[in-house]
Amino acid sequence: MTLRRSLLLAMIGLTALGLLVVTGTATVMLRAHLLDRADDQLRAAAEVARYRFQLEALDPVQRPRTVREVVSVTEFLIEIRSTETGTVRMVGTAPVPARPLLERADLGVTEPQDVDGFRAVVVHDRGMTILVALPVEPVNATARRLAAVAAVTSLAVLAVLTAFARWVLIRRLRPLNEIAAAATELADGHLDRRVPDPPHGPRTEVGRLTTAVNGMLTRIQAALADRERSEQRMRDFVADASHELRTPVTAIRGYLQLVRTGVVDLHARPDVLRRLEQEANRMSSMVTSLLYLARLDAEPPARHAPVDLAALARDAVADAAAVEPDRPLAVAAPEHCEVVGDEDSLRRVLANLLSNVRAHTPPGTAARVTLTAGPERVRLAVTDDGPGLDADAAAHAFDRFWRAGAARSEADGAGLGLAIVAEVIHAHGGDVGIDGSTVWCTLPRPA
């Protein structure tokens, strides 16, 4: 059973039950009220009848008139029994029963009682037993009429309420059909499907559900897109790594085959050992970088401690000067510049940036390391006097296994240095970019 039908049946059932309770209560209360009024009239009529029938012995002519004046109802019945004679006399306009009510009534009860369709009161006085009764049928007829009118009215109200409730449910639950249709289309692969905004705004229950579903669909689409990009990136990474590792492996296998077959004499050709060592070192460096990137992808640096970035910059420049003494290197940094991060990872960032300068600029080209502390972020920039990169090249500079063109230099590398820099900076909550011959990155300052 659908939610709309369940709600409609529940509303109709509760309304019908309420109308039934109201109708029954009203009918019972009206009948009780009419019986109370009849009882009051019977008590008054019985007292006056007792008094008037006592006067009958003195003036019998006045009895019929005085009785009619006393009993202020349209139908009544009065029975009088004399204890001396035992005869019963009946007076009134009500239908006379075949058997006197005095023979069936409880004569010891002075309160109103029900006797074969009559409401009767019995009084005793001076050798007489007087019974004043009213038929109950008019009261029951009035109660039945009320019940019939209430039943017809209730059915009309229930029909109108059913139509109105059905219209309201269809109108208010229409967004649920949209949500179900969106979920179905999402399962069919339509990731851009969204639920239209409800007509009554986002503050209603259906509106909040619509907002939540649209947000969920957006997150699902983004997650699937991220997974697809990640899978494509992994495929490209594996393909590039296989391609890069194939060159040194092929060179090493070729040289070893030449040595094994005796084509090359190591005593006559010592450069073969040097080439073998160079290719092995290149492959080792590439594998080390790949493992480092894999660790960054799986688990970013977890150690976050205060680090003096200015001291790291000066140490990195000193190390680069020791490797290449003829290259002019300078540092522009405050005495202290503290950030929160992993010291080893940040040292590797500076080492990779300066190594990138050595690999992609001619010997003797000057370079500068600039450290600027802002109110919220620290900017680290490494600038060289080389030709720099254009916008298209800068857009791919941080891709894995990407190398600068011939205009930059003829140096050969694995193309992982700037990729490692980007991963480390992003893991620290920073940004990285290239402007011409300047590679910059920003890191958040400690609170």
MONORMO-V473895 format. One line per field, one symbol per residue. burial: + if it has 9 or more other C-alpha atoms within 8 Angstrom, else -. A space follows every 50 residues. Layout:
burial=???
This chain:
burial=---+-+-+--++--++--+---++--++-++--++--++-+++-++++++ -++-++------+--++--++---++++++++-----+-+---+-----+ ++---------+--+--++++++----+++++++++--++-+++-++--+ +--+---+--++--++--++--+-+--++--+--++------+-+-++-- -+---+++-++-++--+---+---------------+--++--++--++- ++--+--++----+-+--+--++--+--++-++--+--++-++-++---+ +-----++++++++-++--++-----+++-+-+--+++++++--++++++ +++++++++++---++++++++----++++++++++-++---++--++++ ++-+---++----+++++++++++++++-+++-++++++++++++--
